[in-house]
Amino acid sequence: MSNCLWTCYIVDVESHTDMSRPGGNPDFSKYQFSTERVESCTAKLSVRIQPSLLAKLQEQENWQDFVREAIASKLSQT
């Protein structure tokens, strides 16, 4: 016998209300996300750092790109 507890949910599809806007977004292309990158950033990286270092990083404008550029710069030096 397992210690796992399984719960099953039965969803009545016919009574389920859809919260989306009927007809979709007419100006989708106006609000579409775009980027100037040659290669998309789809890979994830998780790193553990000191909280003080994270605070300094997050003070940077667009800190995620700052980290990407720092990693790319360091790799190009090797």
N, CA, C and O atoms as CSV, one atom per row, in Angstrom:
chain,resi,resn,atom,element,x,y,z
A,1,MET,N,N,0.844,-1.180,0.000
A,1,MET,CA,C,0.000,0.000,0.000
A,1,MET,C,C,0.883,1.234,0.000
A,1,MET,O,O,1.863,1.292,0.742
A,2,SER,N,N,0.557,2.200,-0.804
A,2,SER,CA,C,1.345,3.405,-0.977
A,2,SER,C,C,0.883,4.502,-0.029
A,2,SER,O,O,-0.274,4.525,0.392
A,3,ASN,N,N,1.792,5.407,0.303
A,3,ASN,CA,C,1.446,6.550,1.134
A,3,ASN,C,C,0.933,7.721,0.303
A,3,ASN,O,O,0.607,8.771,0.857
A,4,CYS,N,N,0.857,7.561,-0.997
A,4,CYS,CA,C,0.405,8.628,-1.876
A,4,CYS,C,C,-1.110,8.745,-1.829
A,4,CYS,O,O,-1.817,7.740,-1.755
A,5,LEU,N,N,-1.593,9.953,-1.871
A,5,LEU,CA,C,-3.028,10.204,-1.905
A,5,LEU,C,C,-3.354,10.813,-3.262
A,5,LEU,O,O,-2.845,11.878,-3.610
A,6,TRP,N,N,-4.187,10.146,-4.010
A,6,TRP,CA,C,-4.550,10.621,-5.338
A,6,TRP,C,C,-5.947,11.210,-5.279
A,6,TRP,O,O,-6.852,10.616,-4.694
A,7,THR,N,N,-6.120,12.357,-5.872
A,7,THR,CA,C,-7.418,12.988,-5.940
A,7,THR,C,C,-7.795,13.133,-7.400
A,7,THR,O,O,-6.995,13.603,-8.209
A,8,CYS,N,N,-8.988,12.738,-7.736
A,8,CYS,CA,C,-9.457,12.837,-9.107
A,8,CYS,C,C,-10.484,13.957,-9.207
A,8,CYS,O,O,-11.349,14.104,-8.344
A,9,TYR,N,N,-10.377,14.730,-10.258
A,9,TYR,CA,C,-11.323,15.796,-10.507
A,9,TYR,C,C,-12.056,15.492,-11.810
A,9,TYR,O,O,-11.436,15.180,-12.827
A,10,ILE,N,N,-13.354,15.587,-11.767
A,10,ILE,CA,C,-14.159,15.390,-12.962
A,10,ILE,C,C,-14.672,16.762,-13.376
A,10,ILE,O,O,-15.334,17.451,-12.599
A,11,VAL,N,N,-14.364,17.143,-14.588
A,11,VAL,CA,C,-14.760,18.455,-15.089
A,11,VAL,C,C,-15.889,18.277,-16.087
A,11,VAL,O,O,-15.779,17.513,-17.046
A,12,ASP,N,N,-16.971,18.992,-15.844
A,12,ASP,CA,C,-18.090,18.986,-16.773
A,12,ASP,C,C,-17.773,19.995,-17.871
A,12,ASP,O,O,-17.894,21.202,-17.663
A,13,VAL,N,N,-17.370,19.506,-19.028
A,13,VAL,CA,C,-16.913,20.356,-20.114
A,13,VAL,C,C,-18.022,21.276,-20.606
A,13,VAL,O,O,-17.753,22.427,-20.951
A,14,GLU,N,N,-19.257,20.799,-20.646
A,14,GLU,CA,C,-20.352,21.604,-21.179
A,14,GLU,C,C,-20.692,22.777,-20.269
A,14,GLU,O,O,-21.117,23.822,-20.763
A,15,SER,N,N,-20.521,22.643,-18.965
A,15,SER,CA,C,-20.851,23.742,-18.057
A,15,SER,C,C,-19.644,24.634,-17.771
A,15,SER,O,O,-19.780,25.657,-17.100
A,16,HIS,N,N,-18.473,24.261,-18.268
A,16,HIS,CA,C,-17.249,25.044,-18.064
A,16,HIS,C,C,-17.319,26.327,-18.889
A,16,HIS,O,O,-17.534,26.273,-20.100
A,17,THR,N,N,-17.139,27.475,-18.244
A,17,THR,CA,C,-17.198,28.740,-18.974
A,17,THR,C,C,-15.794,29.154,-19.386
A,17,THR,O,O,-14.842,29.030,-18.615
A,18,ASP,N,N,-15.683,29.642,-20.598
A,18,ASP,CA,C,-14.405,30.083,-21.139
A,18,ASP,C,C,-14.239,31.560,-20.810
A,18,ASP,O,O,-15.137,32.357,-21.082
A,19,MET,N,N,-13.092,31.940,-20.223
A,19,MET,CA,C,-12.864,33.310,-19.807
A,19,MET,C,C,-12.218,34.158,-20.909
A,19,MET,O,O,-11.960,35.343,-20.699
A,20,SER,N,N,-11.956,33.574,-22.062
A,20,SER,CA,C,-11.312,34.334,-23.126
A,20,SER,C,C,-12.309,35.274,-23.799
A,20,SER,O,O,-13.523,35.093,-23.710
A,21,ARG,N,N,-11.764,36.270,-24.466
A,21,ARG,CA,C,-12.593,37.254,-25.153
A,21,ARG,C,C,-13.126,36.643,-26.447
A,21,ARG,O,O,-12.345,36.112,-27.237
A,22,PRO,N,N,-14.427,36.705,-26.680
A,22,PRO,CA,C,-14.976,36.177,-27.932
A,22,PRO,C,C,-14.367,36.901,-29.128
A,22,PRO,O,O,-14.346,38.132,-29.163
A,23,GLY,N,N,-13.889,36.170,-30.078
A,23,GLY,CA,C,-13.278,36.778,-31.252
A,23,GLY,C,C,-11.788,37.008,-31.102
A,23,GLY,O,O,-11.135,37.410,-32.066
A,24,GLY,N,N,-11.232,36.769,-29.931
A,24,GLY,CA,C,-9.797,36.953,-29.710
A,24,GLY,C,C,-9.411,38.418,-29.616
A,24,GLY,O,O,-10.272,39.281,-29.442
A,25,ASN,N,N,-8.135,38.699,-29.728
A,25,ASN,CA,C,-7.624,40.058,-29.661
A,25,ASN,C,C,-7.498,40.585,-31.096
A,25,ASN,O,O,-6.687,40.064,-31.861
A,26,PRO,N,N,-8.264,41.582,-31.471
A,26,PRO,CA,C,-8.207,42.061,-32.845
A,26,PRO,C,C,-6.892,42.759,-33.184
A,26,PRO,O,O,-6.505,42.798,-34.352
A,27,ASP,N,N,-6.205,43.306,-32.196
A,27,ASP,CA,C,-4.939,44.005,-32.424
A,27,ASP,C,C,-3.753,43.202,-31.901
A,27,ASP,O,O,-2.822,43.767,-31.327
A,28,PHE,N,N,-3.786,41.887,-32.099
A,28,PHE,CA,C,-2.737,41.024,-31.560
A,28,PHE,C,C,-1.352,41.437,-32.042
A,28,PHE,O,O,-0.406,41.464,-31.254
A,29,SER,N,N,-1.222,41.756,-33.324
A,29,SER,CA,C,0.086,42.118,-33.868
A,29,SER,C,C,0.599,43.423,-33.264
A,29,SER,O,O,1.808,43.647,-33.218
A,30,LYS,N,N,-0.290,44.273,-32.810
A,30,LYS,CA,C,0.106,45.537,-32.184
A,30,LYS,C,C,0.783,45.300,-30.833
A,30,LYS,O,O,1.697,46.037,-30.464
A,31,TYR,N,N,0.344,44.283,-30.096
A,31,TYR,CA,C,0.861,44.010,-28.756
A,31,TYR,C,C,1.778,42.798,-28.716
A,31,TYR,O,O,2.135,42.339,-27.631
A,32,GLN,N,N,2.161,42.277,-29.851
A,32,GLN,CA,C,2.985,41.077,-29.934
A,32,GLN,C,C,4.392,41.341,-29.396
A,32,GLN,O,O,4.961,42.405,-29.643
A,33,PHE,N,N,4.945,40.393,-28.675
A,33,PHE,CA,C,6.302,40.486,-28.140
A,33,PHE,C,C,7.302,40.245,-29.265
A,33,PHE,O,O,7.139,39.324,-30.065
A,34,SER,N,N,8.330,41.076,-29.319
A,34,SER,CA,C,9.376,40.873,-30.312
A,34,SER,C,C,10.733,41.163,-29.674
A,34,SER,O,O,10.816,41.826,-28.641
A,35,THR,N,N,11.777,40.665,-30.292
A,35,THR,CA,C,13.125,40.845,-29.784
A,35,THR,C,C,14.083,41.053,-30.947
A,35,THR,O,O,13.790,40.671,-32.080
A,36,GLU,N,N,15.215,41.655,-30.662
A,36,GLU,CA,C,16.220,41.887,-31.696
A,36,GLU,C,C,17.303,40.809,-31.699
A,36,GLU,O,O,18.265,40.903,-32.461
A,37,ARG,N,N,17.156,39.791,-30.860
A,37,ARG,CA,C,18.161,38.740,-30.762
A,37,ARG,C,C,18.165,37.866,-32.012
A,37,ARG,O,O,17.127,37.622,-32.627
A,38,VAL,N,N,19.361,37.402,-32.370
A,38,VAL,CA,C,19.495,36.477,-33.499
A,38,VAL,C,C,18.985,35.102,-33.087
A,38,VAL,O,O,18.286,34.436,-33.851
A,39,GLU,N,N,19.338,34.683,-31.878
A,39,GLU,CA,C,18.931,33.378,-31.354
A,39,GLU,C,C,18.038,33.600,-30.148
A,39,GLU,O,O,18.362,34.413,-29.283
A,40,SER,N,N,16.922,32.893,-30.074
A,40,SER,CA,C,16.006,33.076,-28.961
A,40,SER,C,C,16.587,32.490,-27.679
A,40,SER,O,O,17.374,31.544,-27.721
A,41,CYS,N,N,16.203,33.048,-26.557
A,41,CYS,CA,C,16.667,32.596,-25.242
A,41,CYS,C,C,15.652,31.619,-24.663
A,41,CYS,O,O,14.774,32.011,-23.894
A,42,THR,N,N,15.772,30.356,-25.030
A,42,THR,CA,C,14.826,29.355,-24.560
A,42,THR,C,C,15.418,28.423,-23.510
A,42,THR,O,O,14.671,27.744,-22.806
A,43,ALA,N,N,16.739,28.375,-23.389
A,43,ALA,CA,C,17.380,27.504,-22.399
A,43,ALA,C,C,17.390,28.201,-21.044
A,43,ALA,O,O,17.519,29.422,-20.964
A,44,LYS,N,N,17.254,27.418,-19.988
A,44,LYS,CA,C,17.250,27.966,-18.637
A,44,LYS,C,C,18.522,27.580,-17.904
A,44,LYS,O,O,19.087,26.511,-18.134
A,45,LEU,N,N,18.967,28.466,-17.016
A,45,LEU,CA,C,20.149,28.233,-16.196
A,45,LEU,C,C,19.815,28.658,-14.781
A,45,LEU,O,O,19.270,29.741,-14.568
A,46,SER,N,N,20.134,27.825,-13.823
A,46,SER,CA,C,19.882,28.138,-12.425
A,46,SER,C,C,21.219,28.172,-11.692
A,46,SER,O,O,22.004,27.227,-11.762
A,47,VAL,N,N,21.465,29.273,-10.988
A,47,VAL,CA,C,22.734,29.460,-10.284
A,47,VAL,C,C,22.439,29.944,-8.868
A,47,VAL,O,O,21.555,30.778,-8.670
A,48,ARG,N,N,23.154,29.441,-7.907
A,48,ARG,CA,C,23.010,29.914,-6.520
A,48,ARG,C,C,24.117,30.920,-6.241
A,48,ARG,O,O,25.299,30.630,-6.429
A,49,ILE,N,N,23.719,32.114,-5.786
A,49,ILE,CA,C,24.675,33.164,-5.447
A,49,ILE,C,C,24.289,33.778,-4.103
A,49,ILE,O,O,23.209,33.513,-3.574
A,50,GLN,N,N,25.182,34.600,-3.559
A,50,GLN,CA,C,24.917,35.263,-2.292
A,50,GLN,C,C,23.785,36.286,-2.473
A,50,GLN,O,O,23.680,36.916,-3.526
A,51,PRO,N,N,22.955,36.445,-1.465
A,51,PRO,CA,C,21.857,37.420,-1.549
A,51,PRO,C,C,22.347,38.847,-1.830
A,51,PRO,O,O,21.673,39.602,-2.531
A,52,SER,N,N,23.505,39.217,-1.293
A,52,SER,CA,C,24.022,40.565,-1.538
A,52,SER,C,C,24.416,40.753,-3.005
A,52,SER,O,O,24.226,41.831,-3.567
A,53,LEU,N,N,24.962,39.708,-3.620
A,53,LEU,CA,C,25.326,39.771,-5.033
A,53,LEU,C,C,24.082,39.859,-5.912
A,53,LEU,O,O,24.069,40.588,-6.904
A,54,LEU,N,N,23.046,39.124,-5.550
A,54,LEU,CA,C,21.790,39.186,-6.289
A,54,LEU,C,C,21.190,40.586,-6.203
A,54,LEU,O,O,20.675,41.105,-7.194
A,55,ALA,N,N,21.256,41.188,-5.040
A,55,ALA,CA,C,20.721,42.543,-4.872
A,55,ALA,C,C,21.472,43.530,-5.770
A,55,ALA,O,O,20.859,44.407,-6.378
A,56,LYS,N,N,22.797,43.389,-5.854
A,56,LYS,CA,C,23.592,44.271,-6.727
A,56,LYS,C,C,23.243,44.039,-8.196
A,56,LYS,O,O,23.165,44.989,-8.976
A,57,LEU,N,N,23.034,42.787,-8.570
A,57,LEU,CA,C,22.649,42.473,-9.949
A,57,LEU,C,C,21.309,43.104,-10.299
A,57,LEU,O,O,21.150,43.690,-11.370
A,58,GLN,N,N,20.356,42.983,-9.399
A,58,GLN,CA,C,19.015,43.471,-9.687
A,58,GLN,C,C,18.933,44.991,-9.697
A,58,GLN,O,O,17.931,45.548,-10.144
A,59,GLU,N,N,19.963,45.669,-9.213
A,59,GLU,CA,C,20.027,47.125,-9.295
A,59,GLU,C,C,20.369,47.575,-10.723
A,59,GLU,O,O,20.099,48.713,-11.105
A,60,GLN,N,N,20.967,46.664,-11.503
A,60,GLN,CA,C,21.338,46.981,-12.887
A,60,GLN,C,C,20.081,47.121,-13.738
A,60,GLN,O,O,19.107,46.392,-13.550
A,61,GLU,N,N,20.114,48.065,-14.674
A,61,GLU,CA,C,19.010,48.182,-15.616
A,61,GLU,C,C,19.066,46.974,-16.553
A,61,GLU,O,O,20.122,46.663,-17.104
A,62,ASN,N,N,17.950,46.305,-16.729
A,62,ASN,CA,C,17.861,45.102,-17.564
A,62,ASN,C,C,18.907,44.073,-17.129
A,62,ASN,O,O,19.755,43.653,-17.916
A,63,TRP,N,N,18.824,43.685,-15.875
A,63,TRP,CA,C,19.861,42.849,-15.269
A,63,TRP,C,C,19.973,41.466,-15.903
A,63,TRP,O,O,21.049,40.870,-15.870
A,64,GLN,N,N,18.893,40.941,-16.478
A,64,GLN,CA,C,18.970,39.621,-17.114
A,64,GLN,C,C,19.904,39.667,-18.326
A,64,GLN,O,O,20.712,38.758,-18.520
A,65,ASP,N,N,19.799,40.717,-19.139
A,65,ASP,CA,C,20.709,40.855,-20.278
A,65,ASP,C,C,22.133,41.129,-19.812
A,65,ASP,O,O,23.091,40.701,-20.455
A,66,PHE,N,N,22.276,41.841,-18.698
A,66,PHE,CA,C,23.595,42.088,-18.119
A,66,PHE,C,C,24.288,40.765,-17.789
A,66,PHE,O,O,25.472,40.589,-18.078
A,67,VAL,N,N,23.549,39.844,-17.185
A,67,VAL,CA,C,24.101,38.529,-16.831
A,67,VAL,C,C,24.419,37.730,-18.081
A,67,VAL,O,O,25.465,37.084,-18.145
A,68,ARG,N,N,23.532,37.757,-19.088
A,68,ARG,CA,C,23.783,37.034,-20.340
A,68,ARG,C,C,25.064,37.537,-21.010
A,68,ARG,O,O,25.888,36.749,-21.473
A,69,GLU,N,N,25.213,38.857,-21.052
A,69,GLU,CA,C,26.407,39.446,-21.676
A,69,GLU,C,C,27.674,39.130,-20.886
A,69,GLU,O,O,28.727,38.894,-21.478
A,70,ALA,N,N,27.584,39.121,-19.553
A,70,ALA,CA,C,28.746,38.804,-18.721
A,70,ALA,C,C,29.192,37.357,-18.947
A,70,ALA,O,O,30.389,37.083,-19.035
A,71,ILE,N,N,28.246,36.449,-19.039
A,71,ILE,CA,C,28.580,35.038,-19.284
A,71,ILE,C,C,29.194,34.879,-20.674
A,71,ILE,O,O,30.204,34.194,-20.835
A,72,ALA,N,N,28.586,35.512,-21.675
A,72,ALA,CA,C,29.108,35.417,-23.047
A,72,ALA,C,C,30.504,36.012,-23.141
A,72,ALA,O,O,31.359,35.468,-23.839
A,73,SER,N,N,30.747,37.119,-22.450
A,73,SER,CA,C,32.054,37.769,-22.459
A,73,SER,C,C,33.106,36.863,-21.827
A,73,SER,O,O,34.204,36.712,-22.362
A,74,LYS,N,N,32.772,36.272,-20.709
A,74,LYS,CA,C,33.714,35.386,-20.005
A,74,LYS,C,C,34.022,34.151,-20.857
A,74,LYS,O,O,35.167,33.702,-20.909
A,75,LEU,N,N,33.011,33.609,-21.518
A,75,LEU,CA,C,33.230,32.430,-22.367
A,75,LEU,C,C,34.072,32.756,-23.600
A,75,LEU,O,O,34.830,31.907,-24.067
A,76,SER,N,N,33.951,33.953,-24.125
A,76,SER,CA,C,34.714,34.313,-25.302
A,76,SER,C,C,36.191,34.555,-24.965
A,76,SER,O,O,37.037,34.512,-25.858
A,77,GLN,N,N,36.508,34.805,-23.708
A,77,GLN,CA,C,37.892,35.025,-23.265
A,77,GLN,C,C,38.652,33.714,-23.147
A,77,GLN,O,O,39.882,33.711,-23.187
A,78,THR,N,N,37.949,32.610,-23.004
A,78,THR,CA,C,38.641,31.315,-22.809
A,78,THR,C,C,38.978,30.647,-24.113
A,78,THR,O,O,39.557,29.561,-24.119
